Amino acid sequence: MSDVAIAKADLEKNGFLDLEVDPTMDLVEAIENLKKEKNAIILAHYYQESEIQDIADYTGDSLGLSQQAAETDADIIVFAGVHFMAETAKMLSPNKKVLLPDLKAGCSLADSCPPDVFRKFKQRHPDHMVVSYINCTAELKTLTDIVCTSTNAVHIIESIPKDKPIIFAPDKNLGAYLVKKTGRDMILWNGACMVHEIFAMEKIVKLMERHPDAKFIAHPECEPQLLEIADFIGSTSSLIRFTKESDAEIFIVGTEVGIIHQMEKSSPNKTFIPAPPNNTCACNECPHMKRNTMEKLYLCMKHELPEIILPEHIIRDGIAPIERMLEISAKAGL
């Protein structure tokens, strides 16, 4: 068996990339060469390491990245993000090969809503419409009527007739935010993102006292008490846009710290302080996002593994609620 065949067998067996890479290799040059050789594009979520963001063809929110990739003529999509994001890219580009640098790059929020358990839960509320946050598995999307993003969630909820009861999954914090914003009494699935639940209220308040001119900005996946004191709440792209357009010079950032790289690139003369966690670990970093490295990105592209494979029925049934969301958003000019 050739060295390449052995390497591929190892990847297929283990599901992640832990092979040795020559430490003297210029990874940026090697990856750029592979992009050209294989007609591949790299997508990087804002929470990735800065060096991965810098080599990516596109950086952004998960759905926006998948939409951009679908419009290209690339044969291969390499998604430097987490598993559900690569699944979405595959659903929007079923004829392209979609790769994820590390199959173990999961998501605590997506994992908090197992589809088999949710299916039974949904059966107990047969008259309810299911709205699911895009941050969920492909299989959960097949159990969903309409998908939403943190950007369009309020509008999606408001587009549903007021007499139609709603189940919102999987994020209870985003769900609670939507209940407050829309006044809808929804059933909320009890799921959450481990990063957005770890921020320390007391430490953030003290930071705000030390920096009275700072704006505290937060993602709606944060807990309700933090959103109550936020100066601005929005999706990752909305947070970046706010920091660019705001007159403020200092920002306390209540989301995964990887986003600060893009904020500093867009506004190099401004100061960005990561919201502190409630302990001394780096818990404001997503351990799943950080599983992706430049070495794994290189190996992934070289061997074209691990590949995201989805059954046809998952793609068909999972894309339907996404298309419904896009239709609603288009009508509203979003």
GURO-549419 format. One record per residue (C-alpha): residue in three letters; residue number from 0; x, y, z. Coordinates in nm, 3 decimals, always signed. Each point is the difference from the previous one (the first is absolute). Layout:
% GURO-549419
ATOM|type|seq|c1|c2|c3
ATOM|ALA|NUM|X|Y|Z
...
% end
This chain:
% GURO-549419
ATOM|type|seq|c1|c2|c3
ATOM|MET|0|+0.000|+0.000|+0.000
ATOM|SER|1|+0.134|+0.343|-0.091
ATOM|ASP|2|+0.073|+0.268|+0.259
ATOM|VAL|3|-0.299|+0.202|-0.124
ATOM|ALA|4|-0.229|-0.305|+0.023
ATOM|ILE|5|+0.122|-0.069|+0.354
ATOM|ALA|6|-0.059|+0.363|+0.095
ATOM|LYS|7|-0.353|-0.005|-0.142
ATOM|ALA|8|-0.080|-0.327|+0.177
ATOM|ASP|9|+0.117|+0.154|+0.325
ATOM|LEU|10|-0.217|+0.308|-0.053
ATOM|GLU|11|-0.306|-0.209|-0.080
ATOM|LYS|12|+0.057|-0.214|+0.308
ATOM|ASN|13|+0.059|+0.280|+0.248
ATOM|GLY|14|-0.218|+0.271|-0.146
ATOM|PHE|15|+0.250|+0.277|+0.069
ATOM|LEU|16|+0.338|+0.111|-0.117
ATOM|ASP|17|+0.299|-0.067|+0.227
ATOM|LEU|18|+0.268|-0.085|-0.255
ATOM|GLU|19|+0.344|+0.155|+0.014
ATOM|VAL|20|+0.072|+0.311|-0.204
ATOM|ASP|21|+0.354|+0.111|-0.086
ATOM|PRO|22|+0.062|+0.286|+0.248
ATOM|THR|23|+0.217|+0.181|-0.257
ATOM|MET|24|-0.281|+0.012|-0.254
ATOM|ASP|25|-0.139|+0.339|-0.099
ATOM|LEU|26|-0.362|-0.089|+0.068
ATOM|VAL|27|-0.142|+0.318|-0.150
ATOM|GLU|28|+0.176|-0.064|-0.331
ATOM|ALA|29|-0.088|-0.371|+0.005
ATOM|ILE|30|-0.368|+0.069|+0.064
ATOM|GLU|31|-0.012|+0.269|-0.268
ATOM|ASN|32|+0.150|-0.247|-0.247
ATOM|LEU|33|-0.256|-0.265|+0.094
ATOM|LYS|34|-0.284|+0.247|-0.052
ATOM|LYS|35|+0.114|+0.062|-0.355
ATOM|GLU|36|+0.079|-0.366|-0.073
ATOM|LYS|37|-0.335|-0.128|+0.122
ATOM|ASN|38|-0.223|+0.296|-0.089
ATOM|ALA|39|-0.088|+0.031|+0.367
ATOM|ILE|40|-0.120|+0.287|+0.217
ATOM|ILE|41|+0.042|+0.041|+0.374
ATOM|LEU|42|-0.281|+0.133|+0.219
ATOM|ALA|43|+0.088|+0.119|+0.350
ATOM|HIS|44|-0.243|+0.090|+0.272
ATOM|TYR|45|+0.080|+0.310|+0.206
ATOM|TYR|46|+0.084|-0.222|+0.299
ATOM|GLN|47|+0.295|-0.170|-0.172
ATOM|GLU|48|+0.364|+0.070|+0.081
ATOM|SER|49|+0.121|+0.321|-0.163
ATOM|GLU|50|+0.243|-0.176|-0.236
ATOM|ILE|51|-0.282|-0.215|-0.138
ATOM|GLN|52|-0.220|+0.306|-0.046
ATOM|ASP|53|+0.280|+0.173|-0.189
ATOM|ILE|54|+0.052|-0.284|-0.248
ATOM|ALA|55|-0.373|-0.055|-0.060
ATOM|ASP|56|-0.171|+0.110|-0.320
ATOM|TYR|57|-0.305|+0.103|+0.200
ATOM|THR|58|-0.052|+0.077|+0.369
ATOM|GLY|59|-0.337|+0.053|+0.159
ATOM|ASP|60|-0.309|-0.154|+0.162
ATOM|SER|61|-0.073|-0.365|-0.070
ATOM|LEU|62|-0.299|+0.037|-0.234
ATOM|GLY|63|+0.149|+0.293|-0.190
ATOM|LEU|64|+0.316|-0.201|-0.063
ATOM|SER|65|-0.197|-0.295|-0.135
ATOM|GLN|66|-0.196|+0.231|-0.229
ATOM|GLN|67|+0.317|+0.159|-0.134
ATOM|ALA|68|+0.157|-0.341|-0.063
ATOM|ALA|69|-0.308|-0.117|-0.190
ATOM|GLU|70|+0.041|+0.288|-0.244
ATOM|THR|71|+0.360|-0.088|-0.090
ATOM|ASP|72|+0.127|-0.247|-0.259
ATOM|ALA|73|+0.224|-0.170|+0.256
ATOM|ASP|74|+0.008|-0.379|-0.002
ATOM|ILE|75|+0.094|-0.025|+0.367
ATOM|ILE|76|-0.125|+0.198|+0.301
ATOM|VAL|77|+0.220|-0.013|+0.309
ATOM|PHE|78|-0.198|+0.127|+0.298
ATOM|ALA|79|+0.216|+0.113|+0.289
ATOM|GLY|80|-0.275|+0.001|+0.256
ATOM|VAL|81|-0.204|-0.267|+0.176
ATOM|HIS|82|-0.191|-0.303|-0.123
ATOM|PHE|83|-0.349|+0.149|-0.040
ATOM|MET|84|+0.145|+0.283|-0.211
ATOM|ALA|85|+0.162|-0.243|-0.242
ATOM|GLU|86|-0.331|-0.189|-0.016
ATOM|THR|87|-0.177|+0.320|-0.103
ATOM|ALA|88|+0.261|+0.060|-0.269
ATOM|LYS|89|-0.060|-0.352|-0.131
ATOM|MET|90|-0.376|+0.054|-0.008
ATOM|LEU|91|+0.040|+0.321|-0.199
ATOM|SER|92|+0.266|-0.152|-0.229
ATOM|PRO|93|-0.091|-0.370|-0.027
ATOM|ASN|94|+0.214|-0.050|-0.311
ATOM|LYS|95|+0.316|+0.141|+0.155
ATOM|LYS|96|+0.238|-0.187|+0.228
ATOM|VAL|97|-0.016|+0.152|+0.350
ATOM|LEU|98|+0.287|-0.055|+0.242
ATOM|LEU|99|+0.037|+0.073|+0.371
ATOM|PRO|100|+0.356|+0.015|+0.140
ATOM|ASP|101|-0.098|-0.190|+0.315
ATOM|LEU|102|-0.316|-0.212|+0.023
ATOM|LYS|103|+0.008|+0.039|+0.378
ATOM|ALA|104|-0.058|+0.374|-0.037
ATOM|GLY|105|-0.355|-0.023|+0.131
ATOM|CYS|106|-0.224|+0.254|+0.171
ATOM|SER|107|-0.128|-0.005|+0.356
ATOM|LEU|108|-0.320|+0.177|-0.108
ATOM|ALA|109|-0.074|-0.242|-0.285
ATOM|ASP|110|+0.085|-0.294|+0.227
ATOM|SER|111|-0.246|+0.125|+0.262
ATOM|CYS|112|-0.292|-0.092|-0.228
ATOM|PRO|113|+0.026|-0.366|-0.110
ATOM|PRO|114|-0.238|-0.051|-0.294
ATOM|ASP|115|-0.144|-0.327|+0.131
ATOM|VAL|116|-0.090|+0.161|+0.333
ATOM|PHE|117|-0.134|+0.313|-0.168
ATOM|ARG|118|-0.216|-0.209|-0.234
ATOM|LYS|119|-0.185|-0.147|+0.301
ATOM|PHE|120|-0.029|+0.346|+0.156
ATOM|LYS|121|-0.146|+0.139|-0.322
ATOM|GLN|122|-0.255|-0.284|-0.014
ATOM|ARG|123|-0.139|+0.119|+0.335
ATOM|HIS|124|-0.080|+0.338|-0.160
ATOM|PRO|125|-0.144|-0.093|-0.340
ATOM|ASP|126|-0.168|+0.338|-0.053
ATOM|HIS|127|+0.322|+0.199|+0.046
ATOM|MET|128|+0.220|+0.141|-0.275
ATOM|VAL|129|+0.370|-0.068|+0.052
ATOM|VAL|130|+0.249|+0.281|-0.049
ATOM|SER|131|+0.362|-0.107|+0.037
ATOM|TYR|132|+0.309|+0.213|+0.025
ATOM|ILE|133|+0.244|-0.071|-0.285
ATOM|ASN|134|+0.248|-0.127|+0.264
ATOM|CYS|135|-0.143|-0.352|+0.003
ATOM|THR|136|+0.067|-0.328|-0.173
ATOM|ALA|137|-0.118|-0.084|-0.350
ATOM|GLU|138|-0.231|-0.265|+0.143
ATOM|LEU|139|-0.162|+0.249|+0.237
ATOM|LYS|140|-0.065|+0.227|-0.297
ATOM|THR|141|-0.207|-0.283|-0.153
ATOM|LEU|142|-0.230|+0.029|+0.305
ATOM|THR|143|-0.030|+0.375|-0.045
ATOM|ASP|144|-0.256|+0.216|-0.179
ATOM|ILE|145|+0.211|+0.316|-0.027
ATOM|VAL|146|+0.367|+0.058|+0.077
ATOM|CYS|147|+0.120|+0.338|+0.125
ATOM|THR|148|+0.328|+0.178|+0.061
ATOM|SER|149|+0.083|+0.238|+0.282
ATOM|THR|150|-0.033|+0.281|-0.256
ATOM|ASN|151|-0.350|-0.080|-0.127
ATOM|ALA|152|-0.146|-0.190|+0.297
ATOM|VAL|153|-0.227|+0.282|+0.118
ATOM|HIS|154|-0.146|+0.043|-0.348
ATOM|ILE|155|-0.050|-0.374|-0.048
ATOM|ILE|156|-0.195|-0.026|+0.327
ATOM|GLU|157|-0.207|+0.307|-0.085
ATOM|SER|158|-0.085|-0.147|-0.342
ATOM|ILE|159|-0.186|-0.290|+0.163
ATOM|PRO|160|-0.371|+0.056|+0.070
ATOM|LYS|161|-0.054|+0.099|+0.363
ATOM|ASP|162|-0.249|-0.281|+0.057
ATOM|LYS|163|+0.255|-0.264|-0.106
ATOM|PRO|164|+0.192|-0.145|+0.297
ATOM|ILE|165|+0.376|-0.032|-0.040
ATOM|ILE|166|+0.276|-0.228|+0.125
ATOM|PHE|167|+0.341|+0.170|-0.015
ATOM|ALA|168|+0.315|-0.212|-0.001
ATOM|PRO|169|+0.273|-0.055|+0.098
ATOM|ASP|170|+0.118|+0.319|+0.178
ATOM|LYS|171|-0.197|+0.098|+0.308
ATOM|ASN|172|+0.188|+0.331|+0.033
ATOM|LEU|173|-0.069|+0.113|-0.355
ATOM|GLY|174|-0.355|-0.127|+0.048
ATOM|ALA|175|-0.046|+0.206|+0.318
ATOM|TYR|176|+0.135|+0.306|-0.184
ATOM|LEU|177|-0.254|-0.059|-0.279
ATOM|VAL|178|-0.286|-0.037|+0.248
ATOM|LYS|179|+0.094|+0.338|+0.147
ATOM|LYS|180|+0.041|+0.167|-0.340
ATOM|THR|181|-0.314|-0.139|-0.164
ATOM|GLY|182|-0.232|-0.065|+0.291
ATOM|ARG|183|-0.065|-0.354|-0.123
ATOM|ASP|184|-0.052|-0.270|+0.261
ATOM|MET|185|+0.216|-0.278|-0.146
ATOM|ILE|186|+0.100|-0.340|+0.131
ATOM|LEU|187|+0.378|+0.010|+0.031
ATOM|TRP|188|+0.225|-0.303|-0.033
ATOM|ASN|189|+0.249|-0.004|+0.289
ATOM|GLY|190|+0.324|+0.029|-0.198
ATOM|ALA|191|+0.289|+0.246|+0.018
ATOM|CYS|192|+0.350|+0.081|-0.124
ATOM|MET|193|+0.268|-0.074|+0.259
ATOM|VAL|194|+0.201|+0.310|-0.095
ATOM|HIS|195|-0.287|+0.248|+0.020
ATOM|GLU|196|-0.113|-0.140|+0.335
ATOM|ILE|197|+0.339|+0.038|+0.167
ATOM|PHE|198|+0.032|+0.380|+0.002
ATOM|ALA|199|+0.014|+0.146|+0.353
ATOM|MET|200|-0.254|+0.272|+0.074
ATOM|GLU|201|+0.192|+0.142|+0.298
ATOM|LYS|202|+0.330|+0.018|-0.191
ATOM|ILE|203|-0.163|+0.167|-0.299
ATOM|VAL|204|-0.167|+0.261|+0.222
ATOM|LYS|205|+0.338|+0.076|+0.160
ATOM|LEU|206|+0.156|+0.033|-0.345
ATOM|MET|207|-0.273|+0.245|-0.098
ATOM|GLU|208|+0.070|+0.201|+0.316
ATOM|ARG|209|+0.372|+0.013|-0.081
ATOM|HIS|210|-0.077|+0.100|-0.360
ATOM|PRO|211|-0.306|+0.228|+0.024
ATOM|ASP|212|+0.030|+0.103|-0.365
ATOM|ALA|213|+0.005|-0.361|-0.123
ATOM|LYS|214|-0.295|-0.159|-0.178
ATOM|PHE|215|-0.094|-0.349|+0.112
ATOM|ILE|216|-0.108|-0.198|-0.307
ATOM|ALA|217|-0.144|-0.350|+0.017
ATOM|HIS|218|-0.123|-0.286|-0.212
ATOM|PRO|219|-0.365|-0.097|+0.069
ATOM|GLU|220|+0.117|-0.350|+0.104
ATOM|CYS|221|+0.122|+0.161|+0.325
ATOM|GLU|222|-0.207|-0.042|+0.316
ATOM|PRO|223|-0.290|+0.245|+0.052
ATOM|GLN|224|+0.161|+0.192|+0.288
ATOM|LEU|225|+0.295|+0.089|-0.223
ATOM|LEU|226|-0.223|+0.109|-0.287
ATOM|GLU|227|-0.180|+0.230|+0.244
ATOM|ILE|228|+0.317|+0.208|+0.048
ATOM|ALA|229|+0.129|-0.017|-0.359
ATOM|ASP|230|+0.027|+0.318|-0.204
ATOM|PHE|231|-0.045|-0.199|-0.320
ATOM|ILE|232|-0.120|-0.355|-0.073
ATOM|GLY|233|+0.057|-0.166|-0.335
ATOM|SER|234|+0.139|-0.279|-0.212
ATOM|THR|235|+0.374|-0.029|-0.056
ATOM|SER|236|-0.012|+0.201|-0.323
ATOM|SER|237|-0.227|+0.258|+0.166
ATOM|LEU|238|+0.240|+0.036|+0.291
ATOM|ILE|239|+0.292|+0.064|-0.236
ATOM|ARG|240|-0.205|+0.253|-0.196
ATOM|PHE|241|-0.104|+0.180|+0.320
ATOM|THR|242|+0.360|+0.037|+0.116
ATOM|LYS|243|+0.097|+0.146|-0.339
ATOM|GLU|244|-0.285|+0.251|-0.006
ATOM|SER|245|-0.008|+0.097|+0.369
ATOM|ASP|246|+0.175|+0.313|+0.129
ATOM|ALA|247|+0.111|-0.195|+0.305
ATOM|GLU|248|+0.370|-0.082|+0.031
ATOM|ILE|249|-0.020|-0.289|+0.249
ATOM|PHE|250|-0.220|-0.311|-0.016
ATOM|ILE|251|-0.055|-0.288|+0.241
ATOM|VAL|252|-0.078|-0.294|-0.224
ATOM|GLY|253|-0.250|-0.260|+0.123
ATOM|THR|254|+0.055|-0.284|-0.245
ATOM|GLU|255|+0.275|-0.244|-0.097
ATOM|VAL|256|+0.334|+0.181|-0.002
ATOM|GLY|257|+0.092|-0.102|-0.356
ATOM|ILE|258|-0.223|+0.278|-0.130
ATOM|ILE|259|+0.234|+0.264|+0.142
ATOM|HIS|260|+0.251|-0.069|-0.279
ATOM|GLN|261|-0.246|+0.130|-0.261
ATOM|MET|262|-0.098|+0.292|+0.222
ATOM|GLU|263|+0.364|+0.104|+0.036
ATOM|LYS|264|+0.055|-0.030|-0.375
ATOM|SER|265|-0.305|+0.215|-0.071
ATOM|SER|266|+0.068|+0.254|+0.275
ATOM|PRO|267|+0.374|-0.007|+0.083
ATOM|ASN|268|-0.015|+0.314|+0.212
ATOM|LYS|269|-0.268|-0.132|+0.233
ATOM|THR|270|+0.037|-0.219|+0.310
ATOM|PHE|271|-0.180|-0.331|+0.043
ATOM|ILE|272|-0.020|-0.175|+0.336
ATOM|PRO|273|-0.126|-0.360|+0.012
ATOM|ALA|274|-0.279|-0.050|+0.252
ATOM|PRO|275|+0.149|-0.207|+0.284
ATOM|PRO|276|-0.124|-0.349|+0.092
ATOM|ASN|277|-0.108|-0.090|+0.353
ATOM|ASN|278|+0.323|-0.188|+0.071
ATOM|THR|279|+0.368|+0.021|-0.094
ATOM|CYS|280|-0.003|-0.228|-0.305
ATOM|ALA|281|-0.029|+0.114|-0.362
ATOM|CYS|282|-0.367|-0.090|-0.001
ATOM|ASN|283|-0.090|+0.295|-0.220
ATOM|GLU|284|+0.169|-0.198|-0.277
ATOM|CYS|285|-0.196|-0.275|-0.171
ATOM|PRO|286|+0.202|-0.322|+0.036
ATOM|HIS|287|-0.178|-0.147|-0.302
ATOM|MET|288|+0.084|+0.293|-0.227
ATOM|LYS|289|+0.358|-0.011|+0.119
ATOM|ARG|290|+0.040|-0.366|-0.100
ATOM|ASN|291|+0.064|+0.127|-0.352
ATOM|THR|292|+0.365|+0.089|-0.057
ATOM|MET|293|+0.212|+0.097|-0.298
ATOM|GLU|294|+0.155|-0.347|+0.005
ATOM|LYS|295|-0.339|-0.169|-0.012
ATOM|LEU|296|-0.114|+0.239|-0.270
ATOM|TYR|297|+0.299|-0.100|-0.213
ATOM|LEU|298|-0.049|-0.374|+0.056
ATOM|CYS|299|-0.370|+0.029|-0.065
ATOM|MET|300|+0.061|+0.160|-0.337
ATOM|LYS|301|+0.286|-0.230|-0.093
ATOM|HIS|302|-0.194|-0.322|+0.065
ATOM|GLU|303|-0.349|+0.144|-0.063
ATOM|LEU|304|-0.117|-0.142|+0.331
ATOM|PRO|305|-0.198|+0.003|+0.223
ATOM|GLU|306|-0.290|+0.050|-0.239
ATOM|ILE|307|-0.354|+0.092|+0.102
ATOM|ILE|308|-0.245|-0.256|-0.141
ATOM|LEU|309|-0.374|+0.046|+0.045
ATOM|PRO|310|-0.281|-0.232|-0.115
ATOM|GLU|311|-0.216|+0.142|-0.278
ATOM|HIS|312|-0.309|+0.013|+0.220
ATOM|ILE|313|+0.185|+0.204|+0.264
ATOM|ILE|314|+0.109|+0.249|-0.264
ATOM|ARG|315|-0.350|+0.016|-0.151
ATOM|ASP|316|-0.190|+0.033|+0.328
ATOM|GLY|317|+0.266|+0.213|+0.169
ATOM|ILE|318|+0.023|+0.257|-0.276
ATOM|ALA|319|-0.376|+0.063|-0.003
ATOM|PRO|320|-0.014|+0.206|+0.326
ATOM|ILE|321|+0.309|+0.195|-0.109
ATOM|GLU|322|-0.167|+0.086|-0.330
ATOM|ARG|323|-0.315|+0.101|+0.189
ATOM|MET|324|+0.209|+0.236|+0.215
ATOM|LEU|325|+0.170|+0.150|-0.305
ATOM|GLU|326|-0.339|+0.049|-0.168
ATOM|ILE|327|-0.141|+0.183|+0.304
ATOM|SER|328|+0.315|+0.211|+0.031
ATOM|ALA|329|+0.000|+0.088|-0.371
ATOM|LYS|330|-0.360|+0.121|+0.017
ATOM|ALA|331|+0.098|+0.226|+0.289
ATOM|GLY|332|+0.307|+0.127|-0.183
ATOM|LEU|333|+0.238|-0.139|+0.261
% end
